Structure formats: structure tokens, C-alpha cells
Amino acid sequence: MIPFEYLTPHTLDEAISLLDPEDPDIRPVGGGTAVMLMMKAGVLRPTRLVSLRRLEGRHGQIQIDQNGALRIGGMATLASLENSPLVRTGWPVLARTFRSLSNQRVRNVATIGGNLAHADPHMDMPPVLSALGATVIATGPSGSREIAVEDLCVGYYETVLERNELISEVVVPPMDGACAAYSKVTTRAAHDWPALGLAVSLRLEGQVIQEASVVLGAATDRPTRLAKAEAMLRGAAADAGHLKQVGMAATEALDIVSDQHGSAGYKKHLLSIYLGRTVNAAINTSNKGADHDAH
């Protein structure tokens, strides 16, 4: 390991000033879970790490604003979100998803801002937050800008963030009666990286789907909105025959990626099956009005 600086600023502005937009070897560190793995693998050889652990406490807060939106500080840990009464009550699909992320030790230190900025295509939160219409607030030396979570990732470990921008906040709009579910399909342990992740958010009128948001993760190099599936779901009832057609149609024209978690053909097969299952899981949360897990 080559020597590097390890700096611990106390304010967001100070942290941003220690980053360099021209130097990829200067990195911010939230919980450090991803950075440490990359350093151990020799993928990252930083000259400077800027720790965000000592930033003001407000950057880890979880609260609801006057419009009913969930506002999450970029330094909020995944465990704090998993256990937050606000999240469990207003956005139960998030609480359920957090419970399946990695393991408890990682969730205790990993932050939501770092999780999203890492842009690993196998991560669970980007498709879920995308389906819910969430945005991030990216803050840099010239101020802040709002970016839709589904527009944040542009490829493997690549985002639209500048190197001297940090995710200071995540904003999730109120669900307002919508129902949602996330299916994580792993090939080994339940907490492993998924071969396929599928997030669905629906608005129902009786048994008819009025609005649908469907976002795929892990099988593609970034979270991918399944616009054709969304269009087929709108105005339809969730009967088994129609959901099977939607699942088959969803696999068309998708650039599915083969990796150690499964071949492209296997992932397409999973998608054709799990789309209907995830839609039904979302509808079940609405019908039961209680916490429900999609498996």
C-alpha cells in the first residue's frame, strides 16, 4: 500500500475544498466499506482520503419536510434508515430493502450517500429509490443541484457527480397511497449481491393499476427503467396471464449483462418470472396494509 493522506474535516464545505476535480486519486470516504475493499483489491491507490465521519450531525439526520417528503442526510447509515420509525411507517419498502443489504456490520457504518455515489450496478438502493422517484442533492464548491437517482449512474462505478461534489441529501417523495415492493434474487446467500434486483411502485384504483414504475438493477450496467412493462401494466388488472406477458415483454431489447452472478439468458429468465411476482408483492402490501417481504 502506498502512503496517502487521511483528512477528517468537520464541515461539508471544508470536505469539498479538500477534493480535487482533476485528481481521481483523491476520494471522499463515508463508511469506507467500498473504498477499503477497492484498496485491498488494488483497484484504488489513493493519494488522499477525505473522511466524512466527523461532519456535523445534521448530515446524518432523517426527517420529513413540510411537503411530506423523506429527507435523508447523506451521512445517514443504512442501519439508522432500516430502524427509523419514519421510514418504516411512510416508506416500508425502504425498510424491508435495507434489511437485506450486505450484513449488520456493514449497515452500521455504510452511508446512503456513499452507497449511491459508489455506483456499483449490483446495489439494491438505486433501483428502489428510482422507482420511488427519489432525488439526491449534490453539493460542490459552486452550490447544490438536484439529480434524479435514476439519472445518477451512467455506467459501472460511474456517476454524473463531479469529483468535488458530495451527495449531501437524498429526498424521497411521499408514497401517498402507492404500494411498492423489491425483489432481490441471489444465487448464494440471501445478503449476497443480486443476480437481479427489481423494484416496482404502483398506484391502484380497485384492482386496476393506474400508474406503474418498474426499475431493474444488477442485470444491467445501471438502473434501467422498464418503460414497455410500465405501459403494459397501466390500465390493466394484475391477472396471471397478463403479468406473464408483461414479464416476457420486459426482457426484449434489454442489454442484459452476464457476470459471476449469472448469464444474460439466466437473468432474462429471472426477469420474466419475477416481474409478475414483484407486482403481486406490491399489491399485497396494499391489500394487507402491513409489512410484507418480496422474496
Salt bridges, closest charged atoms under 4 A:
GLU5 OE1 - ARG48 NE 2.90
GLU56 OE2 - ARG58 NH2 3.92
GLU56 OE1 - HIS59 NE2 3.20
ASP65 OD2 - ARG71 NH1 3.08
GLU82 OE1 - ARG107 NE 2.89
ASP120 OD1 - HIS122 ND1 3.31
ASP124 OD2 - LYS184 NZ 3.32
GLU150 OE2 - ARG225 NH2 2.77
GLU165 OE1 - ARG145 NH2 2.82
GLU169 OE2 - ARG71 NE 3.01
ASP192 OD2 - ARG188 NE 2.97
GLU211 OE1 - ARG203 NE 3.81
ASP221 OD1 - ARG222 NE 3.10
GLU230 OE2 - ARG225 NH1 2.59
GLU230 OE1 - ARG234 NH2 3.63
GLU252 OE1 - LYS228 NZ 2.83
ASP259 OD2 - HIS122 NE2 2.64
ASP259 OD2 - LYS267 NZ 3.03
ASP291 OD1 - ARG96 NH1 3.38
ASP291 OD2 - ARG99 NH2 3.31
ASP293 OD2 - ARG99 NH2 3.42
